Amino acid sequence: MPKMKSKRGAAKRFSLTATGKIKRDHAYGGHNFTCKTRERKRRIRHSAIVEDVDAPRIKKLLAC
């Protein structure tokens, strides 16, 4: 049986950590920074972990 292909759109947006959790970036970090506070911009810069209820669905997209 051939290998499972991952959905490339999901592979560009999510990555696995060493413990098997899924890492994601925050949204709204592309433009319009003049109306965002510096605290909000700082939070957007850091990555986050996907919630446990969404993780199985994303792992299926990543074929892992």
N, CA, C and O atoms as a GROMACS GRO file, in nm:
protein
  256
    1MET      N    1   0.085  -0.118   0.000
    1MET     CA    2   0.000   0.000   0.000
    1MET      C    3   0.090   0.124   0.000
    1MET      O    4   0.189   0.128   0.073
    2PRO      N    5   0.056   0.226  -0.081
    2PRO     CA    6   0.141   0.345  -0.088
    2PRO      C    7   0.129   0.430   0.038
    2PRO      O    8   0.038   0.414   0.119
    3LYS      N    9   0.225   0.521   0.051
    3LYS     CA   10   0.223   0.612   0.165
    3LYS      C   11   0.105   0.708   0.154
    3LYS      O   12   0.058   0.739   0.044
    4MET      N   13   0.059   0.755   0.270
    4MET     CA   14  -0.047   0.855   0.272
    4MET      C   15   0.013   0.991   0.239
    4MET      O   16   0.119   1.026   0.291
    5LYS      N   17  -0.054   1.067   0.154
    5LYS     CA   18  -0.008   1.202   0.123
    5LYS      C   19  -0.070   1.299   0.223
    5LYS      O   20  -0.186   1.285   0.261
    6SER      N   21   0.008   1.396   0.266
    6SER     CA   22  -0.045   1.498   0.356
    6SER      C   23  -0.108   1.609   0.274
    6SER      O   24  -0.067   1.634   0.160
    7LYS      N   25  -0.206   1.676   0.331
    7LYS     CA   26  -0.264   1.793   0.267
    7LYS      C   27  -0.164   1.906   0.278
    7LYS      O   28  -0.127   1.947   0.388
    8ARG      N   29  -0.119   1.958   0.165
    8ARG     CA   30  -0.008   2.052   0.166
    8ARG      C   31  -0.045   2.184   0.233
    8ARG      O   32   0.041   2.249   0.293
    9GLY      N   33  -0.170   2.224   0.223
    9GLY     CA   34  -0.212   2.347   0.290
    9GLY      C   35  -0.201   2.335   0.440
    9GLY      O   36  -0.162   2.431   0.508
   10ALA      N   37  -0.234   2.217   0.493
   10ALA     CA   38  -0.223   2.194   0.637
   10ALA      C   39  -0.077   2.180   0.678
   10ALA      O   40  -0.039   2.225   0.787
   11ALA      N   41   0.005   2.119   0.593
   11ALA     CA   42   0.146   2.099   0.626
   11ALA      C   43   0.220   2.232   0.635
   11ALA      O   44   0.319   2.243   0.708
   12LYS      N   45   0.173   2.332   0.560
   12LYS     CA   46   0.237   2.464   0.565
   12LYS      C   47   0.195   2.542   0.689
   12LYS      O   48   0.265   2.635   0.730
   13ARG      N   49   0.082   2.506   0.749
   13ARG     CA   50   0.028   2.583   0.861
   13ARG      C   51   0.053   2.520   0.997
   13ARG      O   52   0.057   2.590   1.098
   14PHE      N   53   0.071   2.388   1.002
   14PHE     CA   54   0.086   2.318   1.128
   14PHE      C   55   0.215   2.237   1.129
   14PHE      O   56   0.264   2.195   1.024
   15SER      N   57   0.271   2.217   1.249
   15SER     CA   58   0.388   2.130   1.263
   15SER      C   59   0.377   2.055   1.394
   15SER      O   60   0.313   2.101   1.489
   16LEU      N   61   0.439   1.938   1.398
   16LEU     CA   62   0.434   1.853   1.516
   16LEU      C   63   0.549   1.888   1.610
   16LEU      O   64   0.660   1.918   1.565
   17THR      N   65   0.522   1.886   1.741
   17THR     CA   66   0.629   1.902   1.839
   17THR      C   67   0.687   1.766   1.872
   17THR      O   68   0.637   1.664   1.824
   18ALA      N   69   0.791   1.764   1.951
   18ALA     CA   70   0.856   1.637   1.987
   18ALA      C   71   0.765   1.548   2.070
   18ALA      O   72   0.779   1.426   2.068
   19THR      N   73   0.672   1.609   2.144
   19THR     CA   74   0.581   1.530   2.228
   19THR      C   75   0.454   1.489   2.154
   19THR      O   76   0.368   1.423   2.212
   20GLY      N   77   0.442   1.525   2.025
   20GLY     CA   78   0.328   1.485   1.946
   20GLY      C   79   0.214   1.585   1.942
   20GLY      O   80   0.110   1.557   1.883
   21LYS      N   81   0.231   1.701   2.003
   21LYS     CA   82   0.128   1.804   1.996
   21LYS      C   83   0.144   1.880   1.864
   21LYS      O   84   0.247   1.871   1.798
   22ILE      N   85   0.040   1.954   1.826
   22ILE     CA   86   0.042   2.027   1.700
   22ILE      C   87   0.057   2.175   1.728
   22ILE      O   88  -0.016   2.233   1.808
   23LYS      N   89   0.155   2.236   1.662
   23LYS     CA   90   0.186   2.377   1.682
   23LYS      C   91   0.126   2.457   1.567
   23LYS      O   92   0.127   2.412   1.452
   24ARG      N   93   0.075   2.576   1.598
   24ARG     CA   94   0.016   2.662   1.498
   24ARG      C   95   0.058   2.806   1.523
   24ARG      O   96   0.106   2.840   1.632
   25ASP      N   97   0.041   2.892   1.422
   25ASP     CA   98   0.065   3.034   1.438
   25ASP      C   99  -0.067   3.104   1.468
   25ASP      O  100  -0.174   3.052   1.439
   26HIS      N  101  -0.057   3.224   1.527
   26HIS     CA  102  -0.176   3.302   1.552
   26HIS      C  103  -0.221   3.373   1.425
   26HIS      O  104  -0.140   3.401   1.336
   27ALA      N  105  -0.350   3.401   1.416
   27ALA     CA  106  -0.406   3.471   1.302
   27ALA      C  107  -0.390   3.622   1.319
   27ALA      O  108  -0.350   3.670   1.425
   28TYR      N  109  -0.422   3.696   1.215
   28TYR     CA  110  -0.426   3.843   1.212
   28TYR      C  111  -0.288   3.906   1.226
   28TYR      O  112  -0.277   4.018   1.275
   29GLY      N  113  -0.183   3.838   1.183
   29GLY     CA  114  -0.050   3.894   1.196
   29GLY      C  115   0.011   3.937   1.064
   29GLY      O  116   0.133   3.945   1.053
   30GLY      N  117  -0.072   3.965   0.965
   30GLY     CA  118  -0.019   3.997   0.833
   30GLY      C  119  -0.009   4.145   0.802
   30GLY      O  120   0.086   4.187   0.737
   31HIS      N  121  -0.104   4.224   0.847
   31HIS     CA  122  -0.107   4.365   0.811
   31HIS      C  123  -0.193   4.442   0.910
   31HIS      O  124  -0.242   4.384   1.007
   32ASN      N  125  -0.211   4.571   0.887
   32ASN     CA  126  -0.291   4.661   0.972
   32ASN      C  127  -0.238   4.664   1.115
   32ASN      O  128  -0.314   4.643   1.210
   33PHE      N  129  -0.111   4.691   1.129
   33PHE     CA  130  -0.052   4.692   1.262
   33PHE      C  131  -0.071   4.826   1.334
   33PHE      O  132  -0.045   4.835   1.454
   34THR      N  133  -0.115   4.928   1.264
   34THR     CA  134  -0.129   5.058   1.329
   34THR      C  135  -0.246   5.060   1.428
   34THR      O  136  -0.243   5.135   1.525
   35CYS      N  137  -0.348   4.977   1.404
   35CYS     CA  138  -0.463   4.977   1.493
   35CYS      C  139  -0.454   4.871   1.601
   35CYS      O  140  -0.542   4.861   1.686
   36LYS      N  141  -0.347   4.790   1.600
   36LYS     CA  142  -0.331   4.686   1.702
   36LYS      C  143  -0.238   4.736   1.811
   36LYS      O  144  -0.141   4.807   1.783
   37THR      N  145  -0.268   4.700   1.934
   37THR     CA  146  -0.182   4.741   2.044
   37THR      C  147  -0.053   4.661   2.042
   37THR      O  148  -0.046   4.555   1.980
   38ARG      N  149   0.050   4.712   2.110
   38ARG     CA  150   0.178   4.640   2.108
   38ARG      C  151   0.169   4.508   2.182
   38ARG      O  152   0.240   4.414   2.148
   39GLU      N  153   0.082   4.499   2.283
   39GLU     CA  154   0.064   4.372   2.353
   39GLU      C  155   0.000   4.268   2.261
   39GLU      O  156   0.038   4.151   2.261
   40ARG      N  157  -0.098   4.313   2.183
   40ARG     CA  158  -0.164   4.223   2.090
   40ARG      C  159  -0.069   4.176   1.982
   40ARG      O  160  -0.069   4.058   1.945
   41LYS      N  161   0.013   4.266   1.930
   41LYS     CA  162   0.111   4.229   1.828
   41LYS      C  163   0.215   4.132   1.883
   41LYS      O  164   0.261   4.044   1.812
   42ARG      N  165   0.250   4.148   2.007
   42ARG     CA  166   0.347   4.059   2.070
   42ARG      C  167   0.287   3.919   2.089
   42ARG      O  168   0.357   3.819   2.070
   43ARG      N  169   0.160   3.912   2.125
   43ARG     CA  170   0.094   3.781   2.138
   43ARG      C  171   0.083   3.710   2.004
   43ARG      O  172   0.098   3.589   1.997
   44ILE      N  173   0.057   3.786   1.897
   44ILE     CA  174   0.043   3.728   1.764
   44ILE      C  175   0.174   3.667   1.716
   44ILE      O  176   0.173   3.567   1.645
   45ARG      N  177   0.287   3.726   1.756
   45ARG     CA  178   0.417   3.677   1.710
   45ARG      C  179   0.446   3.535   1.757
   45ARG      O  180   0.511   3.460   1.685
   46HIS      N  181   0.400   3.498   1.874
   46HIS     CA  182   0.433   3.368   1.931
   46HIS      C  183   0.339   3.260   1.877
   46HIS      O  184   0.226   3.288   1.838
   47SER      N  185   0.388   3.137   1.875
   47SER     CA  186   0.305   3.026   1.828
   47SER      C  187   0.221   2.972   1.943
   47SER      O  188   0.241   3.008   2.058
   48ALA      N  189   0.126   2.884   1.909
   48ALA     CA  190   0.036   2.827   2.007
   48ALA      C  191   0.019   2.679   1.978
   48ALA      O  192   0.059   2.630   1.873
   49ILE      N  193  -0.040   2.608   2.073
   49ILE     CA  194  -0.069   2.466   2.058
   49ILE      C  195  -0.216   2.450   2.023
   49ILE      O  196  -0.302   2.516   2.080
   50VAL      N  197  -0.244   2.362   1.928
   50VAL     CA  198  -0.382   2.336   1.886
   50VAL      C  199  -0.456   2.268   2.001
   50VAL      O  200  -0.399   2.187   2.074
   51GLU      N  201  -0.584   2.301   2.016
   51GLU     CA  202  -0.666   2.243   2.122
   51GLU      C  203  -0.682   2.092   2.100
   51GLU      O  204  -0.673   2.043   1.987
   52ASP      N  205  -0.706   2.020   2.209
   52ASP     CA  206  -0.713   1.874   2.205
   52ASP      C  207  -0.829   1.823   2.119
   52ASP      O  208  -0.818   1.717   2.058
   53VAL      N  209  -0.939   1.896   2.114
   53VAL     CA  210  -1.054   1.850   2.036
   53VAL      C  211  -1.028   1.862   1.886
   53VAL      O  212  -1.087   1.787   1.808
   54ASP      N  213  -0.942   1.954   1.844
   54ASP     CA  214  -0.912   1.973   1.703
   54ASP      C  215  -0.794   1.890   1.655
   54ASP      O  216  -0.776   1.871   1.535
   55ALA      N  217  -0.713   1.840   1.748
   55ALA     CA  218  -0.588   1.773   1.711
   55ALA      C  219  -0.609   1.648   1.625
   55ALA      O  220  -0.536   1.632   1.527
   56PRO      N  221  -0.705   1.557   1.654
   56PRO     CA  222  -0.719   1.439   1.569
   56PRO      C  223  -0.753   1.472   1.424
   56PRO      O  224  -0.706   1.404   1.332
   57ARG      N  225  -0.835   1.575   1.403
   57ARG     CA  226  -0.873   1.614   1.268
   57ARG      C  227  -0.753   1.666   1.191
   57ARG      O  228  -0.738   1.636   1.072
   58ILE      N  229  -0.667   1.744   1.256
   58ILE     CA  230  -0.550   1.800   1.190
   58ILE      C  231  -0.444   1.693   1.168
   58ILE      O  232  -0.373   1.696   1.067
   59LYS      N  233  -0.431   1.598   1.262
   59LYS     CA  234  -0.336   1.490   1.243
   59LYS      C  235  -0.374   1.405   1.122
   59LYS      O  236  -0.286   1.352   1.053
   60LYS      N  237  -0.503   1.391   1.095
   60LYS     CA  238  -0.547   1.318   0.976
   60LYS      C  239  -0.506   1.393   0.849
   60LYS      O  240  -0.469   1.331   0.750
   61LEU      N  241  -0.514   1.526   0.854
   61LEU     CA  242  -0.472   1.605   0.738
   61LEU      C  243  -0.322   1.597   0.716
   61LEU      O  244  -0.275   1.599   0.602
   62LEU      N  245  -0.247   1.587   0.825
   62LEU     CA  246  -0.101   1.578   0.816
   62LEU      C  247  -0.053   1.436   0.785
   62LEU      O  248   0.065   1.415   0.761
   63ALA      N  249  -0.144   1.339   0.787
   63ALA     CA  250  -0.112   1.198   0.758
   63ALA      C  251  -0.004   1.146   0.850
   63ALA      O  252   0.096   1.089   0.805
   64CYS      N  253  -0.024   1.166   0.982
   64CYS     CA  254   0.073   1.113   1.078
   64CYS      C  255   0.005   1.030   1.185
   64CYS      O  256   0.071   0.977   1.274
   0.00000   0.00000   0.00000
